[in-house]
Amino acid sequence: MTMATGIVSIASHLLGLGPLGLALYLLNLVFYFTLWGLTITRIARHRERVIADLFDHGRSVGFFTMVAATCVLGSQSLLIAHIHALAVVFWFAGLALWAVLTYTIITILMVKAEKPTLAAGINGGWLVIVVASHSVAVLGAQLAPRLPEHAPHMLLLSLTMWLGGSMLYIWIISLIFYRYTFFTLSPNDLAPPYWINMGAAAIATLAGSTLVASASHSPVLSQILPFVRGLTLWWWATATWWIPMLLILGIWRHVFRRFPLRYDPLYWGAVFPMGMYTVCTIRLSQAIDAPYLIAIPRVFVFVALTAWTLTLIGLGRSLLPRRG
């Protein structure tokens, strides 16, 4: 929810819908701290269930949303509220969460004795691991020019997070694609987080574009700038390829297989990629000097806003007491 609201807010801000972007930022602060409060309460009251989640191949990767949500809110604080100090706090918090979760959860999943089959254990939610890494890279690259004395070090770290996350995407999407094409696919297998197949590539595009924009502050980035631009365009092409494929799979799920379209908290994982594709295309158009690409986000922002609104309405209806 925080990831989705944050990126839709940034998209609105970049496309001239400033008051809407600010309103969504203020709302997102409420979402973020409320969710942290609920998470801490759950850890205190249901510690066994939390530990079980950490050991579960399907659910453990959901903890990485903490990293991405923290860094997206940091980007909002920087770009919309212009509170640089708060953005720095969010960046350090996101970096610390990334380190703890990455080397805890992935280690657990590697060494635990009992493991599920590939078909049961892998899903699009695994790519939140990639999104987390790239969200740290995005916020670090945005902050670096505002901290010139630390910029070269921050940008090298952001570059490393971007490249490392890119490698993770290749590893994980290979397993997901193999699972989709060589195992029987049911409508239940296409839960909303499969949109993160596209969203992870979109945030990689944003990270690369942000690094390009900050390259003058880093001798390392300046030396490899053509490579960074080329890889960024490759990421955008990957994200773009996924959109028609995901729409086709969605039609197959809901029209041909008649899977009911009702609110599920996981639908926030589908809103986030739509907002991210909007923002990354704006930044890419600047990074590769292709201003004509801006026509895409001018349309896509309304797709993202519509999806966000419908999901919020679904959440509100799900919280109402049921009659009878």
VEXMARVEX-536836 format. One record per residue (C-alpha): x negated, y negated, z; residue in one letter. Coordinates in pm, whole numbers, plus 50000, padded with zeros to 5 digits. Layout:
residues N
XYZa...
END
This chain:
residues 324
500005000050000m497234975750091t495174984749785m498174980149556a499364947649712t495844933449715g495054939849352i498464927749230v497874896249435s494484890749270i495964896948924a498684871148991s496094845949113h493834850348809l496744846048567l497964813248713g500594826448954l498794811149251g501684808049501p502664844349440l499064855649484g498814836949815l502144850749941a501004886149862l497714879650041y499504869050359l501824898950333l498834921650279n497224910050602l500354922350780v500274955450592f496574960950660y496574955051034f499894973051082t498525003850906l495355002651115w497495000751428g499515030951318l496335049751228t494745043251566i497985053651738t498065085951537r494455093651627i495245088051996a498465108252002r497895134951738h494155140551734r494495177051631e496485167951321r493965141151224v491125166151255i493125191151049a493525164550780d489765158950775l489255196050702f491945197950433d490805195950068h493995178549960g494485153650243r490975144650360s490205123350055v493085100450153g490915085950429f488855068350159f491765044350106t490505027550426m487365017050240v489115004949925a491844986550115a489264968750332t487224957250032c490254947049825v491474925850116l487964911350133g488204901849765s491544885149833q490034865850122s487244853749896l489114846049574l492494834549705i491984821650061a488334810850007h487404823650353i483864835150275h482964845450631a485994868450652l485114883950316a481614891450447v483104908550753v485344929750532f482384939050311w480274951250601f483284969950743a483954986050404g480304995750364l480215011550712a483475030350653l482175042550317w478985056350471a480755073750760v483575088550553l481435098950257t478875118350454y481395132350700t484235143550474i482185156050180i479885175050414t482885191450584i484415201650252l481095216350136m480245236950443v483605248650580k484125286250556a487655288250417e488315269450094k491315267549859p491295276949494t490465249349245l494095247349135a495305241949491a492455220349615g491815194149345i494115165049255n493905129249130g493615116949487g490025129449491w489095099849275l489765076549569v486205086549665i485065068749348v487405039249406v485945034649755a482365032949625s483255008749347h485314986449577s482204980849788v480264972649469a482914947749352v483074928249678l479274928449717g478764914949365a481394887849426q479764876849750l476134877449631a476114844049439p477494826949752r474584840649959l471604832349734p468924842149986e470384877350006h471724879749651a468994901949496p469334927749774h473154927349772m473284930649395l470834959749391l472974977149653l476134969649452s474494982649136l473525014649319t477065019149452m478455013849102w476135038848935l476525064349215g480295061149201g480165064948823s478365098048862m480965109449115l483745101248865y482145123248601i481825152248847w485365149348983i487245141448661i485605171748498s487195193848764l490565176048735i490565178448355f489625215248376y492415221048625r494955203348398y493985221748081t493205257148201f495715262448486f499495262248472t500785227148538l504035221948726s505875189048787p504755190449152n501125189749037d501625155448879l502135136049201a501725098149162p497995097549254p497205112948915y497345076748795w494075072048982i492495090348687n492905056848514m492565034748821g489115048048908a487885039648557a489525005448580a487784995948905i484515008348755a485164983548472t485774955948726l482594964548916a480524963848597g482064931048482s481414915148822t477794926648812l477414910948467v478804878048598a476274878148885s473274890748685a471434857448692s470934862049067h469154895649032s465914902948842p466894939748827v470294932748671l468794907748428s466464934648292q469244959948227i472074936348135l472804951647790p473084986047951f475464972848218v477644955847955r477754987247740g478605010148030l481284985748146t482934986347804l482755024447809w484595024448142w487325001748005w487755024147701a488125053947937t490765036148145a492625025747830t492595061447694w494255074148009w497295051047993i499185067547701p498235101947836m499655093948180l502855079948030l503325111647823i502785133548129l505235112048323g507895116648054i507265154048056w507615154748436r510755133848476h512605137948144v511815172848016f511295189748354r513895167748529r511765161048836f513705136149054p512345100649054l512635090249419r510455070749659y507295087249780d504525068749971p502135082549711l503685059349451y501505031449591w498685051749436g500285045849096a500825008249147v497165002049231f495815014148891p498264991648705m497124961148897g493494971348866m493754975448488y495144940148470t492294925048674v489514945248510c490634935248161t490544898448258i486994902048390r485874923648098l487044897347849s484674872948021q481784897648056a481664907147685i482894873747547d486134887947405a488784862147504p491424878447282y491644907147534l493394883647778i496644890547590a496734925147753i496714914248120p499224886748050r501724914447978v500354940948211f500604918548519v504394919848493f504284957648463v502224958748783a504504933948963l507594953848861t506064986448981a505024969949310w508524955549365t510294988449292l507955007349523t508484982049803l512274985149757i511885022949774g509925019550097l512554996850246g515385020750157r513455050350299s513155032250635l516895026050663l518795050350886p520655076950692r524425077550723r526245108550837g
END
